[in-house]
Amino acid sequence: MVFVEILRAIASVLLIFSAAFYLRHLEKTKKQRKLSTFEFTISIIIQIAYGLLAISLLISVFIN
């Protein structure tokens, strides 16, 4: 069970970092040209996901 939790934590960290790099790529692309509808939607979804992650971390810190 500990192995599964470690794998889940590693996967979460990798997903967070890859989303951050892709969001940065989209911001650079936005400076060069207008984003497509799909790129704009993904950008908004990543930003919302980071907001929800921050809120969940704050809740877990103050409740526990």
ZASE-769483 format. One record per residue (C-alpha): residue in one letter; x, y, z; residue number from 1. Coordinates in nm, 3 decimals, always signed. Each point is the difference from the previous one (the first is absolute). Example, Ala and Ser with C-alpha at 12.3 -4.5 7.8 and 13.67 -1.06 7.14 Angstrom:
ZASE-769483
<node resn="A" east="+1.230" north="-0.450" up="+0.780" resi="1"/>
<node resn="S" east="+0.137" north="+0.344" up="-0.066" resi="2"/>
***
This chain:
ZASE-769483
<node resn="M" east="+0.000" north="+0.000" up="+0.000" resi="1"/>
<node resn="V" east="+0.284" north="+0.239" up="+0.069" resi="2"/>
<node resn="F" east="+0.139" north="-0.065" up="-0.347" resi="3"/>
<node resn="V" east="-0.333" north="+0.097" up="-0.157" resi="4"/>
<node resn="E" east="-0.012" north="+0.323" up="+0.199" resi="5"/>
<node resn="I" east="+0.355" north="+0.087" up="-0.106" resi="6"/>
<node resn="L" east="-0.086" north="-0.065" up="-0.365" resi="7"/>
<node resn="R" east="-0.313" north="+0.215" up="+0.032" resi="8"/>
<node resn="A" east="+0.201" north="+0.285" up="+0.155" resi="9"/>
<node resn="I" east="+0.264" north="-0.020" up="-0.275" resi="10"/>
<node resn="A" east="-0.271" north="+0.001" up="-0.268" resi="11"/>
<node resn="S" east="-0.166" north="+0.304" up="+0.159" resi="12"/>
<node resn="V" east="+0.326" north="+0.193" up="+0.011" resi="13"/>
<node resn="L" east="+0.075" north="-0.087" up="-0.362" resi="14"/>
<node resn="L" east="-0.346" north="+0.112" up="-0.108" resi="15"/>
<node resn="I" east="+0.036" north="+0.330" up="+0.186" resi="16"/>
<node resn="F" east="+0.340" north="+0.071" up="-0.157" resi="17"/>
<node resn="S" east="-0.107" north="-0.098" up="-0.350" resi="18"/>
<node resn="A" east="-0.309" north="+0.221" up="+0.028" resi="19"/>
<node resn="A" east="+0.218" north="+0.288" up="+0.117" resi="20"/>
<node resn="F" east="+0.236" north="-0.037" up="-0.295" resi="21"/>
<node resn="Y" east="-0.288" north="-0.026" up="-0.245" resi="22"/>
<node resn="L" east="-0.167" north="+0.307" up="+0.150" resi="23"/>
<node resn="R" east="+0.327" north="+0.190" up="-0.038" resi="24"/>
<node resn="H" east="+0.022" north="-0.117" up="-0.362" resi="25"/>
<node resn="L" east="-0.354" north="+0.123" up="-0.061" resi="26"/>
<node resn="E" east="+0.082" north="+0.339" up="+0.151" resi="27"/>
<node resn="K" east="+0.302" north="+0.035" up="-0.230" resi="28"/>
<node resn="T" east="-0.211" north="-0.107" up="-0.297" resi="29"/>
<node resn="K" east="-0.265" north="+0.256" up="+0.097" resi="30"/>
<node resn="K" east="+0.259" north="+0.277" up="-0.034" resi="31"/>
<node resn="Q" east="+0.082" north="-0.113" up="-0.355" resi="32"/>
<node resn="R" east="-0.349" north="-0.073" up="-0.129" resi="33"/>
<node resn="K" east="-0.357" north="-0.041" up="+0.108" resi="34"/>
<node resn="L" east="-0.069" north="-0.332" up="+0.173" resi="35"/>
<node resn="S" east="-0.237" north="-0.245" up="-0.164" resi="36"/>
<node resn="T" east="-0.325" north="-0.082" up="+0.178" resi="37"/>
<node resn="F" east="+0.145" north="-0.330" up="+0.123" resi="38"/>
<node resn="E" east="+0.320" north="+0.163" up="+0.129" resi="39"/>
<node resn="F" east="-0.197" north="+0.274" up="+0.174" resi="40"/>
<node resn="T" east="-0.230" north="-0.258" up="+0.162" resi="41"/>
<node resn="I" east="+0.293" north="-0.208" up="+0.121" resi="42"/>
<node resn="S" east="+0.163" north="+0.313" up="+0.141" resi="43"/>
<node resn="I" east="-0.313" north="+0.085" up="+0.199" resi="44"/>
<node resn="I" east="-0.040" north="-0.360" up="+0.124" resi="45"/>
<node resn="I" east="+0.361" north="-0.013" up="+0.123" resi="46"/>
<node resn="Q" east="-0.041" north="+0.332" up="+0.183" resi="47"/>
<node resn="I" east="-0.322" north="-0.120" up="+0.165" resi="48"/>
<node resn="A" east="+0.169" north="-0.327" up="+0.098" resi="49"/>
<node resn="Y" east="+0.286" north="+0.191" up="+0.166" resi="50"/>
<node resn="G" east="-0.250" north="+0.214" up="+0.186" resi="51"/>
<node resn="L" east="-0.189" north="-0.305" up="+0.124" resi="52"/>
<node resn="L" east="+0.327" north="-0.166" up="+0.102" resi="53"/>
<node resn="A" east="+0.100" north="+0.307" up="+0.200" resi="54"/>
<node resn="I" east="-0.340" north="+0.015" up="+0.168" resi="55"/>
<node resn="S" east="+0.011" north="-0.370" up="+0.089" resi="56"/>
<node resn="L" east="+0.350" north="+0.037" up="+0.146" resi="57"/>
<node resn="L" east="-0.110" north="+0.299" up="+0.210" resi="58"/>
<node resn="I" east="-0.304" north="-0.189" up="+0.126" resi="59"/>
<node resn="S" east="+0.209" north="-0.304" up="+0.090" resi="60"/>
<node resn="V" east="+0.255" north="+0.217" up="+0.184" resi="61"/>
<node resn="F" east="-0.257" north="+0.192" up="+0.205" resi="62"/>
<node resn="I" east="-0.235" north="-0.290" up="+0.075" resi="63"/>
<node resn="N" east="+0.266" north="-0.252" up="+0.100" resi="64"/>
***
